[in-house]
Amino acid sequence: MPEDYQDLVLAAYKKMRDNGELYTILPKETTTRLRTACLKVYDSRYIPKEADVLPNDADILSVFFEIDKMKCDDYGKVINDSEPDDFKALCNHIKGETGKTSEENTDLLAWLIDLEPRPRSSYYLSPDKTIKIGGKPIDLFLPPSTPPDQPEPPTPSKSFYIPRFSPRYIILSCIILLFVCTASFAVWERWVKIVRMPESGEKYMYWDGDHYEPVKEGEQKAGVPIIKLNLQALKRQRRINLHDTMTNYSVGKVWHIKIGNNPEFYTDSGIHPVDTARRLRPMSSYVHTKYNSYPRYILTHLVWFICAAFLISICGFGASRMKRKMSAQKNGQTTNDSLLHFSKRKLAQ
């Protein structure tokens, strides 16, 4: 253990810094961060006030900030009103830019890391010079170092695996994929082709599966009759392929015909587009109840949605099982900086 109090305090600070024990109050060694760290330490120890500032701590703060401790009742305000340049000498000392520093800087650093006894005079007046940090023996923070002539044996590198994708990323991707698939299917299912108005010379039309298309005189279409152009039928006549989507509101407003055992439904009256010898009839409540079922339509789509969600879940599970190989070096440092990002993602979750 260093005999000089300044060396002891600085060594204790560096060990705590390297172990990450000061990261919450002093993530970076700057003058502004030092002032903020002093405020955090003061608030954590003395606010709310269950007791006054310890006499030794009052001496340390009053000497460092050059105030009369008999007239000061709120050191938190003193720290808050201080300038970052007040900590410049201490900042240079802990960063190793200066070898020695003043006694008040060493005492403030001891107060900051909760090293006891403090200040420097109390250490030298202590009979056994037992050093503690936060009530714990300093040996917990300053283990005996390895002699220079006995170098630490190299630690063989070890390989381990981490998940390639975070659970949050997989869940969000699955939800977005399911939403896009559902929305795309709904748009495709209800897509209505735009009616193409006849051009010059197109005075006839033919049935193209579920709507009429204009055609010029003399053109032939295999398997379908060519009839004279009717603008009303061209614009309004459509075959309803998803007849289960109809409700009781459609009764009397939709026309139908039965071809063999299969009913067909249309949006307008008139002759059948293919079998021109037959006419379409208005859909009655009986026909609607017999051939159409809106609950069946909802149930069918619900089953499709569940199947799609199940398949996407399987893909998500497969992605969660994918691993990435990492290799560790001496002192637990990894050869890949992505391990740090992975740890941050896990902490954020």
C-alpha atoms as one frame of an Amber mdcrd trajectory, in Angstrom:
protein
   0.000   0.000   0.000   1.454   3.450  -0.862   2.732   5.350   2.139   1.972
   8.750   0.648  -1.697   9.690   1.102  -1.911  11.345  -2.308  -0.555   8.241
  -4.054  -2.951   6.054  -2.074  -6.017   8.125  -2.996  -5.037   8.298  -6.662
  -4.384   4.544  -6.826  -7.756   3.813  -5.203  -9.503   6.134  -7.671  -7.853
   4.531 -10.706  -8.730   1.033  -9.536 -12.369   1.973  -8.983 -12.439   3.721
 -12.350 -10.973   0.713 -14.177 -13.481  -1.590 -12.438 -16.357   0.606 -13.641
 -17.467   1.499 -10.117 -17.410   5.237 -10.841 -19.134   5.162 -14.219 -22.523
   6.241 -12.854 -21.142   9.453 -11.362 -18.080  10.105 -13.548 -18.336   8.499
 -16.999 -15.716  10.884 -18.437 -12.814  12.747 -16.828 -13.714  16.363 -17.602
 -14.042  19.416 -15.391 -17.773  19.648 -16.007 -18.288  15.950 -15.206 -16.242
  16.353 -12.010 -18.541  19.125 -10.811 -21.587  17.009 -11.675 -20.055  14.037
  -9.826 -19.585  16.163  -6.705 -23.241  17.211  -6.864 -24.367  13.581  -7.203
 -22.220  12.472  -4.261 -23.410  15.351  -2.104 -27.081  14.658  -2.924 -26.752
  10.935  -2.286 -25.114  11.387   1.124 -26.801  14.443   2.567 -30.183  14.924
   0.851 -32.709  14.469   2.354 -30.765  15.676   5.416 -30.889  13.203   8.222
 -27.730  14.736   9.691 -25.454  17.666   9.016 -22.394  17.378   6.796 -19.646
  15.525   8.627 -17.077  17.905  10.166 -14.207  16.446   8.164 -16.221  16.687
   4.941 -17.132  20.289   5.771 -13.434  21.055   6.165 -12.651  19.446   2.792
 -15.410  21.310   0.922 -14.750  24.665   2.601 -11.020  24.512   1.855 -11.489
  23.434  -1.759 -14.121  26.061  -2.572 -12.441  28.698  -0.373 -15.446  29.562
   1.778 -16.036  30.033   5.505 -17.606  26.829   6.795 -19.123  28.706   9.745
 -21.214  30.767   7.324 -22.147  27.994   4.892 -25.246  25.869   5.437 -25.723
  24.480   1.912 -22.665  23.033   0.236 -24.830  21.740  -2.601 -25.446  25.335
  -3.700 -21.738  26.058  -3.411 -20.911  23.137  -5.699 -23.642  24.076  -8.147
 -22.430  27.703  -8.314 -18.796  26.696  -8.857 -17.069  26.976 -12.230 -15.747
  23.959 -14.164 -12.281  25.550 -14.147 -12.227  25.122 -10.357 -11.725  21.378
 -11.013  -9.086  21.722 -13.744  -6.090  20.921 -11.524  -7.826  17.852 -10.093
  -8.893  16.753 -13.588  -5.306  16.955 -14.865  -4.120  14.982 -11.827  -6.515
  12.042 -12.227  -5.806  11.919 -15.973  -2.090  11.616 -15.258  -1.144  14.894
 -16.898   0.450  16.128 -13.660   2.505  14.121 -11.176   1.580  15.915  -7.964
  -1.278  18.171  -6.960  -2.327  20.270  -3.997  -3.597  18.803  -0.741  -7.159
  20.150  -1.215  -7.451  18.336  -4.551  -6.408  15.036  -2.957  -8.854  15.531
  -0.073 -11.719  16.305  -2.467 -10.918  13.166  -4.505 -10.947  11.106  -1.285
 -14.345  12.630  -0.433 -15.611  11.877  -3.934 -14.767   8.144  -3.769 -15.737
   7.929  -0.066 -12.233   6.951   1.084 -11.683   6.939   4.841  -9.951   8.332
   6.824 -10.104  11.768   5.243  -8.752  14.429   4.953  -5.009  13.862   4.670
  -4.320  14.961   8.277  -6.780  12.370   9.633  -4.949   9.624   7.766  -1.587
  10.448   9.301  -3.118  10.821  12.790  -4.808   7.415  12.505  -2.990   4.874
  14.733  -3.410   1.811  12.475  -4.019   3.634   9.190  -6.864   1.305   8.230
  -8.160   2.426   4.844 -11.783   1.888   3.810 -13.880   2.900   0.840 -17.578
   3.078   1.516 -16.989   1.188   4.762 -15.135  -1.692   3.047 -11.430  -2.447
   3.414  -9.351  -0.993   0.626  -7.919  -4.467  -0.140 -11.204  -5.204  -1.898
 -10.340  -2.509  -4.400  -6.541  -2.712  -4.386  -5.478  -6.371  -4.535  -1.735
  -7.070  -4.427  -0.191  -6.548  -7.826   1.954  -9.138  -9.591   5.691  -8.509
  -9.188   7.332  -7.112 -12.352   9.560 -10.174 -12.772   6.572 -12.547 -12.705
   4.380 -11.630 -15.654   0.841 -12.841 -15.599   0.453 -16.014 -17.679  -1.503
 -15.506 -20.892  -5.093 -16.582 -20.792  -6.108 -18.792 -23.700  -8.838 -17.300
 -25.836 -12.275 -18.834 -25.515 -15.114 -18.926 -27.997 -18.738 -18.366 -27.117
 -21.973 -17.635 -28.949 -24.451 -14.778 -28.703 -27.837 -14.375 -30.449 -27.533
 -12.852 -33.906 -30.739 -10.831 -33.491 -32.240  -9.335 -30.338 -35.703 -10.608
 -29.221 -37.144  -7.098 -29.552 -35.960  -6.853 -33.164 -37.422 -10.253 -34.045
 -40.814  -9.520 -32.447 -41.070  -6.122 -34.138 -40.101  -7.596 -37.512 -42.718
 -10.355 -37.203 -45.455  -7.856 -36.308 -44.556  -5.594 -39.248 -44.410  -8.563
 -41.652 -47.817  -9.833 -40.487 -49.346  -6.370 -40.853 -47.920  -5.899 -44.364
 -49.147  -9.335 -45.497 -52.640  -8.752 -44.072 -52.949  -5.278 -45.586 -51.652
  -6.454 -48.978 -54.121  -9.339 -49.051 -57.032  -7.049 -48.134 -56.106  -4.582
 -50.886 -55.673  -7.357 -53.454 -58.966  -9.004 -52.494 -60.996  -5.821 -52.891
 -59.110  -4.448 -55.866 -61.513  -3.196 -58.523 -60.254  -2.813 -62.062 -60.710
   0.619 -63.574 -63.242   0.660 -66.392 -61.586   1.342 -69.733 -63.766   3.639
 -71.753 -64.142   2.849 -75.466 -61.834   4.518 -77.951 -62.741   5.720 -81.416
 -64.031   2.813 -83.473 -64.775   0.546 -80.480 -68.535   0.062 -80.828 -68.766
  -3.470 -79.422 -67.837  -5.198 -76.188 -67.189  -8.662 -74.809 -67.209 -10.279
 -71.345 -63.693 -10.608 -69.838 -64.307 -12.913 -66.855 -65.827 -10.421 -64.435
 -66.391  -7.215 -66.470 -66.947  -5.931 -69.993 -64.159  -4.748 -72.279 -64.739
  -2.544 -75.375 -63.614  -3.936 -78.729 -63.591  -2.784 -82.339 -65.962  -4.116
 -84.927 -64.746  -7.271 -86.588 -62.476  -8.429 -83.762 -63.049 -11.951 -82.460
 -62.627 -13.316 -78.955 -62.557 -17.084 -78.561 -65.349 -18.547 -76.461 -67.214
 -15.306 -75.719 -69.930 -13.514 -77.667 -69.370 -10.012 -79.074 -72.324  -7.723
 -78.364 -73.123  -4.116 -79.173 -71.582  -1.522 -76.862 -73.738  -0.544 -73.872
 -72.075   2.181 -71.798 -74.283   1.520 -68.765 -73.425  -2.178 -68.721 -69.745
  -1.393 -69.424 -69.535   0.904 -66.380 -71.793  -0.875 -63.906 -71.808  -4.599
 -64.629 -69.411  -6.632 -62.513 -69.367 -10.214 -61.351 -69.171 -10.554 -57.553
 -66.542 -13.223 -56.962 -66.578 -12.934 -53.133 -70.303 -13.377 -52.662 -69.875
 -14.258 -48.984 -69.100 -10.582 -48.368 -72.718  -9.667 -49.090 -75.136  -8.937
 -46.250 -78.919  -8.524 -45.949 -78.458  -4.995 -47.260 -77.601  -6.526 -50.666
 -80.994  -8.240 -51.032 -82.821  -6.705 -54.018 -79.709  -4.752 -55.068 -77.726
  -7.690 -56.476 -78.691  -9.937 -59.398 -78.009 -13.621 -59.728 -78.288 -16.669
 -61.972 -77.587 -20.350 -61.438 -75.263 -22.068 -63.912 -75.442 -25.777 -63.177
 -75.075 -26.090 -59.405 -73.065 -22.886 -59.036 -74.737 -19.536 -58.385 -73.314
 -16.378 -59.919 -73.917 -12.860 -58.615 -73.722  -9.548 -60.507 -73.890  -5.872
 -59.665 -76.465  -4.914 -62.316 -79.477  -6.343 -64.106 -79.691  -7.430 -67.737
 -78.818 -10.503 -69.750 -76.199 -13.001 -68.705 -72.815 -11.853 -70.101 -72.038
 -15.262 -71.675 -75.368 -17.052 -72.015 -77.208 -14.130 -73.647 -80.442 -16.141
 -73.879 -80.916 -15.917 -70.100 -81.609 -12.909 -67.907 -80.347 -12.140 -64.437
 -82.842 -12.082 -61.565 -82.806  -9.971 -58.373 -81.356 -11.776 -55.366 -84.044
 -12.703 -52.839 -83.632 -13.294 -49.105 -83.988 -17.030 -49.721 -81.171 -17.089
 -52.290 -78.992 -14.922 -50.045 -79.526 -17.190 -47.017 -78.973 -20.359 -49.055
 -75.742 -19.434 -50.877 -74.099 -16.633 -48.905 -72.677 -16.501 -45.378 -70.840
 -13.450 -44.075 -69.804 -15.275 -40.842 -68.248 -17.957 -43.047 -66.289 -15.223
 -44.829 -65.025 -13.844 -41.499 -64.156 -17.323 -40.191 -62.263 -18.219 -43.366
 -60.166 -15.080 -43.183 -59.568 -15.601 -39.478 -58.203 -19.082 -40.203 -55.935
 -17.636 -42.915 -54.721 -14.962 -40.504 -53.930 -17.546 -37.816 -52.044 -19.694
 -40.336 -50.030 -16.685 -41.538 -49.247 -15.689 -37.943 -48.156 -19.262 -37.191
 -45.817 -19.404 -40.204 -44.309 -16.009 -39.371 -43.864 -17.123 -35.748 -41.939
 -20.170 -36.943 -39.669 -17.894 -38.986 -39.186 -15.661 -35.924 -38.329 -18.678
 -33.775 -35.801 -19.807 -36.350 -34.222 -16.338 -36.376 -34.004 -16.372 -32.567
 -32.025 -19.636 -32.683 -29.369 -18.173 -34.967 -26.098 -17.583 -33.123 -22.959
 -15.592 -33.793 -19.561 -16.886 -32.724 -17.439 -14.571 -30.594 -13.905 -15.005
 -29.250 -12.702 -13.637 -25.898  -9.173 -12.405 -25.179  -7.273 -11.746 -21.990
  -9.135  -9.911 -19.204 -12.451 -10.792 -20.801 -12.095  -8.303 -23.676 -13.628
  -9.443 -26.954 -12.073  -9.223 -30.366 -15.339  -7.894 -31.748 -16.789  -4.538
 -30.692 -20.278  -5.846 -31.439 -20.319  -7.568 -28.046 -20.513  -4.123 -26.458
 -23.491  -3.221 -28.625 -25.163  -6.523 -27.785 -24.733  -5.866 -24.046 -26.257
  -2.416 -24.441 -29.260  -3.893 -26.237 -29.779  -6.441 -23.487 -29.594  -3.714
 -20.825 -32.094  -1.583 -22.731 -34.565  -4.448 -22.666
